[in-house]
Amino acid sequence: MNEAPNEPYEASNEVPSVRVALPRGDLRVPLAERLQQANLDVPGYREGARTYRFEVEDVEGVGVRVFSDRDIPIQVAVGQYELGIASRSGVDELLARHPRESLVLIRPLDVGANRLVLAAASRVSLEELASTCTVRVTTEFPNLAERWLNRARVPAYRVIDVWGQPQAWLPEDAELALLPEADALAEGLVPLVTVHDGPAWLIGNRDALARSDLGAALRLLLRLPAGEAGAGFIEPAPLEVRPGPRPVPRRSSPRLRIAVPDGHAQRHTVAALAAAGIAFEGYTEQEAARRPRSVTPGLEDLEVKVMRPQDMPRAVALGLFDLGLTGRDWLMAHRASFPTSPAVELGDLGRSRYDLGAVVSEDVPAETIEDAVAHWRRNDARKAIRVASEYVALADRYARDRHLGRYTVIPINGASEGFVPEDADILIEGSETGTTLRANRLRMIDVIMVSTNCIIGHRERPAGALGELRDEVVRRLVAAAPGPEGV
C-alpha cells in the first residue's frame, strides 16, 4: 500500500441524492476537459487531488467519487452508484460473466477509445496455433478472452488471468496475450485479431434509472460530447482447426528460471540480491529490463524475467519458473484461491515488512471485529457486511473465518483507502506505518498476517543439477536476509 499521505476526506452528514463514479488514471485528464467544456465543474478532479470524493459545483445533491476505471462497472452494477463513466472494455468484461447485472449503457463518449487485441511474439496463424497445442492466453480481461476463444471454437486453451503486464509472459510462458493494442505494439508484439473496440461510456444502474429521480444529474452528464459507439465485443468467425491431440507447450529452457518483481517490490528485491552477492545486469532500483542477465560468478546459468509479483505464485504453480521473489501476501492470496497449489514458500527475505489486516473507519466504536459487526448490525440484524479488497479470495476466507454471517466481497483495483466507510465496512489491506490509514481516518482493527518478501518455488524440487542450483540460490538469499530488528 502506498504510504504517501492523502488528504483526509471529511465526511458530510448529508448523503448525495445522486452518486456519480468517475475514473482516475489515463481517462481522468481528457474527461476532466470535457466536464469543464460542458460547464460541469468538479474542483480538484482534473488536478488529481488526493481525495476521492468531490461535490459538483453549483449543483445540489450530486456527489462524485473517483475509482480505478475497472472498479466503476461493479460499483454501478451493485447499486452503490447510480451513474458512472468507464471504459467499455471494463463494462463488457463484467457483463461477459454476469450478463444479468443491473447495468445499462446510456451513451458513448468521445474519450477513452481503446482496442483490445490478441497478440503474439511473432506473426503466426491462429488456425495453425489452435491445431497444434493448447493455446495459453494471458490477460487482465479473462471473461472476454474466454468468450472469444469459445466462440472462435478453439478446441483447447488455457486463460491465465494476470494482475498486469500480460505481455511479459510472451513468448516463453504463453502463446498469446489479450491486451490494449498500444501496449502490444510498445512491447514489440504482433496484433493478430481485434477482440474488442470502443470508447468510454456513460453507464447507469437499471433499478436507479427506473425508480429514482436522476434527471438533474443525467441532464448535466448528457452535455458531454457523444462519440462513436464502437464495435464492443467483436464476434469471431470459427477457426478452421485440424483434429488431433493438443498438448500444453512445455518450457524449453534447461536453465534455472527465476522471476523478479517490478514496481514497489523492486527496490527491496534489489537490496536482497545485493546482500546475497547476486547481481542481474539490467535489474537495479532504477532499471527493470524484461530479461535481465545474471552476471554473478557461479550463477551465470540463470534465466531471469521481470513480472508482476502478484502473478508469480501462479507462474510457479504452472511449472513455468523454478523460483519467484514475491510477497508472502500474494502467495497466501493465491493459496486461498487454490488450496492445493504446489507453490510454496522456500525462504523469508525479511524485507518489505507490513501488516495485512481488516481496516475500518476511526468512527466505528469497537476494538475487535466482533464488536464492529455488532455495531453495524445494531439496527439491522440481517445487514450484509461489505468487505472490499484486492485480495478477493483472502477477503472471502477472512469473512468466513471470522463468522461475519451475511457479507459481500467487493473486488477492487486501486485507491483502496477511499472505500471505507461509504462504499465498504471493512477493507482488507496492507500497511507499513499506518500513515495513509490515519490520513484517511482509518485504522487496522484486526491483523491477519505479517507479510515480508519471500522466495517461492514448486513443492517438488527439481532433480539433479537444477535442484542443486535452486538450493544454492535459496541458501544465499536466506543467509543474507536481515532479522526482524533489521527490517
N, C-alpha and C positions, 0 to 999 in steps of 0.2 A: 504494500500500500504506500502510495506517495506520502511522505511525511511533511511536505511543504504545507504550511498552514493555509487554510482557506478562510475567507471572510465568513463569520458565522451568519447563519440565516436566522433572522429574528422572526419567529413565528407570529402570525397575526391571529387574533381571536376570530376573525371573520373569514370563513371559508369561501373562496370564489365560487360563484354560481356556475361558471363555465371554466373548465380547466383545459389548457392547450399545451401539448407536448411539442417542443421544438428540438431540433438536433444540434449537437455540438460537432466538432470535427470539421471535415472538409466542406460540409454543407453550410456551416454557420455563416461565413462571410458573405457568399452570394445571396443567401436567403435574407440576411440582415439588410442588404442593399435593397432587395425587393420590398421588404417590410417598410423601410423608410420611404421609398418611392410611392407606396400606397398609403402614406401618412399613418402607418401603424408604428408608433414609437415604443420600443421596448428598451428602455435605458439600460445600458450595460451588456446587452446581448451581443451586439456587433463586436465590442471590445473583448469579449470572452471574459467578462468579470467573473471572479472566482466564487460566485454564489450560484445557486441552482434554481432559484425562484425569482420571478420578476412580476411586476404589475404592468399592464398595458396602459401607457399614459393617457389620461383623459377618457378612459373607457372603464366605467364602473362594473365590477363584478366579473371581470375576465382576468384570470391568473395564468402565468406561463411558467412551465417547469422545463428545464433543459436536461436531456438524456443523451446517452450514446444512441446513434441512429438505429442500431439493431434492437434496442430496448423499446422503442416507441410503438411498433405494431402490437407488442404484447400488452403494454400499458393501456392502449386504446381498446384492444380486444376484450380485456377483462373488466373494462368499465371504470378504471381508476381515472382516466382522462377521456373527456367527451370528444375532443378533436386533436389532431396531430398532423405533423408533416414529417414524412420519412421516405427513404429510398424505396422505389417499387420492388427492388430485389429482396429487401428485407421483409416487405409485406407478403410477397409471394412465397418466400421461404417458410413463413408461418402458415400460410393458407395451404401450401402443398401437403403439410402434415395434418393441419386442423382446418379442413375446408368449411366447417360449420361455425367457426368463430364469428362472434358478433362484430365484424369489422367491415366497413363499407369504403370503397374507393369513391371519392367525391369528385376530384378534379386533378388532372396532371398540371404540373408547374413547369416553368421554363428554366429550371435549375436541376442539377444533380443527375444529368444524363450519364448512364453507366451501362456498359455492355459486359456481360459475363460470357466467357469463352472456355471451351475445353482446349487446353494447350498441351503440347508435348515438347520434349527437348529437341526434337528434330522433325522434319516433315515425314509423317507416317500415314498409312492408310488405316482409318478406323476399322474398316472391314477386315483387313489383314490382322490387326491387333486383336480384335474380338474373336477371330478364328483360331488364334494360336495360344492364347493364355487367358488366365483370369485377370481382367484389367483392374489395376489398382488406381483409384482416383482420390486425390487429396483435395480438401475444400473446406471453407467455412460455411458452405451452403449445402449441407448433406441432403436435405429434403429435395431441393431442386436437382441435385445430381442423381439421386435415386429415381426421381420421376423421369428424367431424360433417358437414363440408361435403360430403364424398364420399357419405356415407350419406343426406344430405338431397337429393342429386342436384343440387347447384348446378353448373351446366354450365361456368362459367368463374370461377375465383377465384385470388387470389394471397395466400398466407400470408406475412406479414412477421414473422419471428422476432426479437423485441427483447429487450434485456437488462433492461428495466424500463420502467414507466410507459407501457404501450400506449395509455392514454387520451390521452397527449399528441399523438398523431398525428391524432386526430379534430378537426374534420371535414375539414380541408384535405387531409390526406395519406392518409386511409383512410376507408372507409365504416363498418367495424365494428371492435370490439375484443373479444377474449375475455379476461375478467379477473374477479377476485372481485367479487361484486355490491356489496359495501361500497365498493370503490374506484370502481366505476362511478357509484354514487349520490353519492359525495363530489365527483366531477368534474362532476356535473350531467348525466350521460349517461342514456339511457333503456334499461333492460334489455328485450330483445325475446324472448329464449328462454333457458331454463336448459339448459346443456350437461353439467354435472357437479355432483354434490351428495354430500357425505359428510364424516364426521369423520376424525380421525386414527386410525390402525390400528397394532396390534402386528403386525409382519411378521417373517418368518424366512427363512433360506436353506434351500432344499429339501434339498440334499445334507447340510447340517449337521444338520437335523432327522432325517434318515434314518440318519446314521452316527455322530453324536456324542451324548454324554450331556448334554443341555441341561435335564434335568428340574428341577434345583435352581433355575436361573435362570428357567425358564418358570413354575414354581410361584409364584415371587415376583412376576413380572410379571402373572400372571393374577389377582393380588389387585386389580389396578387395576379400577375400576368400568367395566363394559361400557356401550357406547352403542348407539344405533340404527345399523344398518349404512349407511343412506342408499342412494340410488339408484346411486351411482357414475356411470359414463357413461350418459347418457340418450339412448336411440336416438331419432332424429328421424323424423317422417313425411316422405316425399318431398314436396318443394315442387311446387306446380303452376306450372310455368315456361313462358312463351311462347317459341316458337322465334324465332331471329333473331340478328344479329350483336351481340356484346357487347364494345365497346372498353374499354380501360383508361381510367378517367377522367383527364382532363388537368388540370394545375394551372390555375386560373382567374386567379391574381393576375398582373398585369402588372408588379408591383414586384419589386425585388431581394430575394430571400428569404435570410435568414441565420439559422443555428441556433447558439445559445449554450448552454453546459453548465450543469447544476446540480451539486450535490454538491461533492466535494473540489476539482474543477477550477474552480469558480465564482469563488473569490476571485482566482485567477491571471488569469482571463479579464477580470474587472472591472478589475484593475490594468493589463492590456494595453490595454483600451479607453480607460481614463482617460489613459494615457500618450500615446495617439494622438489625444486630444481628442475622443473619441466617447463619448456618453452615451445610455443607454437607460433611460427612465423605467420604474421597476418592476424594474430589474435592478441590484442592489447586492450587497455582501458579505452583507447581512442579508436581502435580499428577492429572490425569483425568481418574479415574475408569469409566468403561462404565455405571455402575449403582450406583452412589453414594447414601449414606443413609442420610436422614435428621435426625439430632441429636439435633435440636432446640426445646426446650420445647414449646408445643402447636402446633408445625408444624411437629410432627412425622409422620402424616398421609399424607405425600407427596411421590409420586413416581417420582424419578429423573432419567433423562437419558442424557448422553452427546452425542451431534451430531453436525454436521456442521451447523454454523449459517445461511449459505445460504439456507439450506433446511428447516429451521423451519417454515417460513410462509406457505409453502405448507402442512407441517405436521399439523399445527394448523387449516388450512382451511379444511383439511380432517377430522377434529374432533378427531385426534389421541392424541393431547395434549391440556391441558387447558391453559397453559402459555408457552411462549418461551422468552428467553432473547437473543436478536439478535441485529443487526444493523438496523437503520432506512433505510439505503440504500438498504438492502436486502428485507425489506418489500416493499419499493417502486418499486424495480425491479420485485418482484412477482406481485404486483398490476398492473404494466404496462403490464404484460402478461395476467393477469386475473383481469380485471377491476371490476368485480362483486364479487371478492373473499370475504368471510366472515372474513378473517384475518385482524384485525385492531390493531392500537396502543392503549394500555391502560395506558401507563405512560412512562415518559422520565427518564432514569437513569443518564443522564448528563455526561457520561464518554466517552472516545474514540472519542473525537470530531475531525472531519475533514471536509474539503470541498470536494464535489463531483462536478466535472465540466468538461468543454471542454479544453483540453490541446493541444497546438500547439508548433511548433518549435520557438525558440527565433529569428530565421531568418525571420519569417513572419512579414512584415511591417504593422501591424494592431493592433488596440486597441480594436476592437469589432469583434464578429464573422461575422457580415455582411461585415465589411471591409476585413476580411480574405478571405471570399468566393469570393468577388470581385477580390482580388489579384490572387487567384488560377484560376479564370476564365478569367483573363485579355486577354490571348491569345487563349482561347478555351471556348466559351460560353456554350458548352454542356458537359464540363468536369464533370464526376461523382465524387463527394466529397467522399473520403474514410474515414469511421468512424469506428475505432476499439475499442472494449470494451469487458470486461467480462460481463457487464450489457447489454446484447443484446437488450432486449425489451426497456430499458431506452434509449439506444443509438438511436434506431429506433424512439421512441417518440420525443427525442430531435431534430433529423433531421427534423421531420415533424413540430414540434412546431416552429422551427427557420426558416422554409421555405427554406431549403437548395436546393430545386429543385432536380436534379438528384443526387442520393447518393447511396453508397453501405455500408452496415454494415458488418464488418469483425469480427466474433466471435473469441475470443482469450482465452487462458487458463493460461497465465502467461508471465513473462518477458515483461510486457506491455509497459514500457517506451522505449523499443528498437524499437517500431513500427514506431514512428514519427521521421523524415519526409519521409523516403524512402518507407515504406510499408503502411502508412496511413497518411492522412492530419490532422485528429482530433483523439484524444484519449479521451474517456470518462473514467475518472479515479479519484480516491480519493487521497488527500494529506493532511497530518497533518501539516508539517512545510515547505514543498516546497524544502527540501534539495535534495531529489532524482531527482526532476524535474530540479533543477538548475544544478546538476551534469551531467545531460544528455542534457543540453542546451534546456530545455523545459520550458513553462510557462502556467499557467492556465489563459485563456482569458475570460472565462465565467463560473461563479459559478451557478450550477443547484440547489444545496441544501446543507445545513449543516447537517451532519449526526452525531448522537451520538448513543450509545447503548440504547435500549428501551425494554419495556415489551409489548409483543403482545399476543392477545388472540382471541377467536372466538367472532364474533359480538353478538351472543346470549349468555347471561350469564347463566351458569348452575343453575338449580333450587336448592332450599333448602340449606343444609349444605355445599355442594360442592361449590355453588356460594358464600356463606359467607366466606369460606376458601380462595377462589380466591381473593375476595375483601381484605381480611386481608393481604395476601402476597403482593398484589399490593400496598396497603396502606403503609406497612413497607418500601418497596423498594423506593417508590416515596418520602416518608418523609425523607429518608436518602440520597437522591440524592443531590450532590453539585449544587450550582448555576453556571451560566456561568463563573463567575470570578474564581470559584474554580476548573474548569476543566483543 
